[in-house]
Amino acid sequence: MQLTVRQIEQLDALAAAGATSLKTAIGPYDGHPFNNMILGRLQFMGLTESKVIRAGSQRGNGLRSGGQQTVYWLTPAGLTKAQQR
């Protein structure tokens, strides 16, 4: 599977942040610029996962009432792909 430069950048950002599970997932409110279209393609390839976190969730994300954000993390296959480079 050949990845584009932008896809590799997104994998590298997740790997550098240590985002390997929902517990360590990161999102745009954590200071990381993500491209949802690229991450969606990586998720389709089985390299990332995502979840919408709502205000007041167990993550303690500091979102205001009614707020939400999507967080991302690497799957084991995505982590392996990131480490191969």
N, C-alpha and C positions, 0 to 999 in steps of 0.2 A: 504494500500500500504506500503510494507516494503522497507525501503531504506538501502543501504549499508553504511558502515562507510565513505567511500570516498564521496558518494553523500551527506551525512549529512555535511561533512567538507565543501563542495562547497556551500551548502545552508547557512551554518553558516558564511562563508566569505562574501557572498553577503549581508546577514542580518546585519552583524557587520559594513559593509561599508555604510549601508543605501541605497543600490541599489534597489529601488522599482519602477523605471520608466526609460524611455530612458534618461530623463534629469539628473538622478543621477546614470546612468549605469557606470560600471567600467570594465576595461579590463587589460590585461597583462602589458600594458605600464603605468598603474597606480600603478604598484608594486604588483599586485595580481597574484600569480601563479594559473592558471586555467587549468583544463584538459578538452579539447574540447569534448572528447568522453563522459565523465561523464556529462558535461553540455548539450550535445546533448540528452542524455537519459532523463535528468531532463526536458528538453524542450519538448520532446515527451510525458512526463507525465503531461505536463501543469504547471510545477512549475517554469520554467524560460523562459525568452525570450532573444533574441540576435539580434544584428544588426551590419553590417559592416559600420564603419565610415571611410570616406575617408579624405585625407588631405584637408584643407581649408573648412571643414564643419562648421556648426553653433556651434558646441561644443567647438571650439577653443582648439582642442586637441594637438596643437603643433607638429603635424606630418609634416615631410618634404614633399615637393611636390612629388606626386605619392605614398605616403605612405598610409597605411590603417591599421585598427585594428578592431577586433571584440569586442564589449562591451556586457555585460550581466547584467540582472536585474531580480529580483524576480517578479513573477506574484502575484496577491492577494492570490491565493491558495498556492504558494510557501512561501509567508510570513507567512501565517497561519501555515503551516507545520513547518517552522523554529521556530515559537513562541511556538509551542506545546511541544517542547522538554525541 
